Amino acid sequence: MRKIGLLSDTHGFLDDAVFKHFENCDEIWHAGDFGNLEIVGRLSRFKSFRGVWGNIDDKAIRMVCPEHQRFQCEDVDVWITHIGGYPGRYSSLIKDELVKNPPKLFICGHSHILKVQYDPKYDLLHINPGAAGKVGWHTVRTLVRFDIDRDKVSNLQVIEIGPR
């Protein structure tokens, strides 16, 4: 079993609450728009780390984080990208690949809208953790924590870490 801490859209601000809420996690995943390379460094020194670059991220971040991450965690096929859309309205940038080869867990950021939704059309769980930073139109900063045990995602928790 792997305990995962998920965040996105920090936009240059990383609240110390992230480290408290993710202290029992095995891995930290970031779905893009870090805002600066220091955030990548702080997270990767804290726990095993995966991240993708977002549309605001510069060349330095793009050198260490890919645009997409597709991997197995336990027995779950995971795809993380920044701009992915959501069930019924997937981004044209990823839709062809998603239709041909859907993952079991699809994670994206970008919208700053916290959303956890099962997509029966592609038999996948879609998660957008909302925004953990202070830039954007969201009103509450959020994180998501969950477990992956063999082929199941469970114990999903939404964590509010304060107002924007």
C-alpha positions in Angstrom: 0.0 0.0 0.0 1.1 3.5 -0.9 -0.1 6.7 0.9 -0.2 9.6 -1.6 -0.3 13.3 -1.0 -1.6 15.3 -4.0 -1.4 19.0 -4.7 -1.4 21.4 -7.6 -1.2 25.1 -8.5 1.1 26.3 -5.8 2.0 29.3 -7.9 5.2 30.1 -5.9 3.7 29.5 -2.4 4.1 26.4 -0.4 2.3 26.4 2.9 4.0 24.6 5.8 0.7 22.9 6.4 1.5 20.7 3.4 4.3 19.1 5.3 2.1 18.4 8.3 -0.7 16.9 6.3 1.6 14.8 4.2 4.0 13.6 6.9 2.5 10.1 6.8 2.5 9.9 3.0 4.9 7.7 1.1 4.9 9.9 -2.0 4.0 13.5 -2.9 2.5 14.2 -6.4 2.2 17.7 -7.8 0.0 18.4 -10.9 1.8 21.5 -12.1 2.1 25.2 -11.8 4.7 25.1 -9.1 5.7 28.7 -9.7 9.4 28.3 -8.9 12.0 25.6 -8.7 12.4 26.0 -4.9 9.0 24.3 -4.4 10.1 21.3 -6.5 13.2 21.1 -4.3 11.4 21.3 -1.0 8.9 18.6 -1.9 11.5 16.3 -3.4 13.7 16.5 -0.3 10.6 15.8 1.9 9.3 12.6 0.3 9.5 10.5 -2.8 8.2 13.0 -5.4 6.6 13.1 -8.8 5.5 16.3 -10.6 4.6 17.7 -14.0 5.1 21.2 -15.3 2.2 23.6 -15.7 1.6 26.4 -18.1 3.2 29.0 -15.8 6.3 27.0 -15.1 9.6 28.1 -16.6 12.4 26.3 -18.4 14.1 25.4 -15.1 11.1 23.5 -13.9 10.5 21.9 -17.3 14.0 20.5 -17.2 13.3 18.5 -14.1 9.5 17.8 -14.4 7.9 16.3 -17.6 4.7 17.5 -19.1 3.0 14.1 -18.4 3.8 11.3 -16.0 2.3 7.9 -16.8 3.3 5.1 -14.4 2.1 2.2 -12.3 1.6 2.8 -8.6 0.9 -0.6 -7.0 -1.5 -2.1 -9.7 -3.0 1.2 -10.7 -2.2 2.9 -14.0 -1.8 6.6 -13.2 -1.5 9.6 -15.6 -0.7 13.0 -14.2 -0.8 16.1 -16.5 -1.5 19.8 -15.8 -4.1 20.6 -18.4 -6.4 17.6 -18.7 -10.0 18.8 -18.3 -12.5 16.6 -16.6 -15.1 13.9 -17.5 -17.2 15.0 -20.4 -14.9 17.9 -21.2 -11.4 16.5 -21.5 -8.7 18.8 -23.1 -8.1 18.3 -26.8 -4.4 18.1 -25.9 -4.9 14.7 -24.2 -8.2 13.4 -25.4 -7.0 11.1 -28.2 -4.6 9.3 -26.0 -7.1 9.1 -23.1 -9.7 7.5 -25.4 -7.1 5.0 -26.9 -5.5 4.1 -23.6 -7.3 5.4 -20.5 -5.6 5.1 -17.1 -7.4 4.0 -14.0 -6.4 7.2 -12.2 -6.3 10.5 -14.1 -4.9 13.5 -12.3 -4.7 17.1 -13.5 -4.6 20.6 -12.1 -4.9 24.0 -13.9 -8.6 24.9 -13.2 -8.1 25.5 -9.4 -11.4 23.6 -9.1 -11.3 20.7 -6.6 -13.0 17.8 -8.3 -13.1 14.0 -7.6 -15.2 12.2 -10.1 -15.6 8.7 -11.5 -15.8 8.6 -15.3 -17.8 5.4 -16.3 -17.2 6.0 -20.0 -13.5 5.4 -19.6 -13.6 3.5 -16.2 -11.3 5.9 -14.5 -11.1 8.1 -11.4 -10.5 11.7 -12.2 -8.9 13.9 -9.4 -8.1 17.6 -9.5 -6.8 18.6 -6.1 -7.8 22.3 -6.6 -5.1 24.9 -5.8 -2.7 24.9 -2.8 -1.3 28.4 -3.6 -2.6 31.9 -3.1 -2.8 33.0 -6.8 -6.1 32.5 -8.6 -9.8 32.9 -8.1 -10.3 29.9 -5.7 -11.3 30.9 -2.2 -10.0 28.0 -0.2 -6.6 26.3 -0.7 -6.9 22.5 -0.9 -4.9 19.2 -0.9 -5.9 15.6 -1.4 -4.6 12.6 0.3 -5.4 8.9 -0.5 -4.2 5.4 -0.5 -3.4 3.0 -3.3 -3.6 -0.6 -2.3 -3.0 -3.1 -5.1 -5.6 -2.0 -7.7 -7.8 0.2 -5.4 -7.8 3.9 -4.6 -9.3 4.4 -1.1 -9.4 6.6 2.0 -9.5 9.7 -0.1 -9.5 12.9 2.0 -9.9 16.5 0.9 -7.9 18.8 3.2 -8.6 22.6 3.4 -5.5 24.4 4.4 -6.9 28.0 4.6 -8.3 30.8 2.6 -6.6 32.1 -0.5 
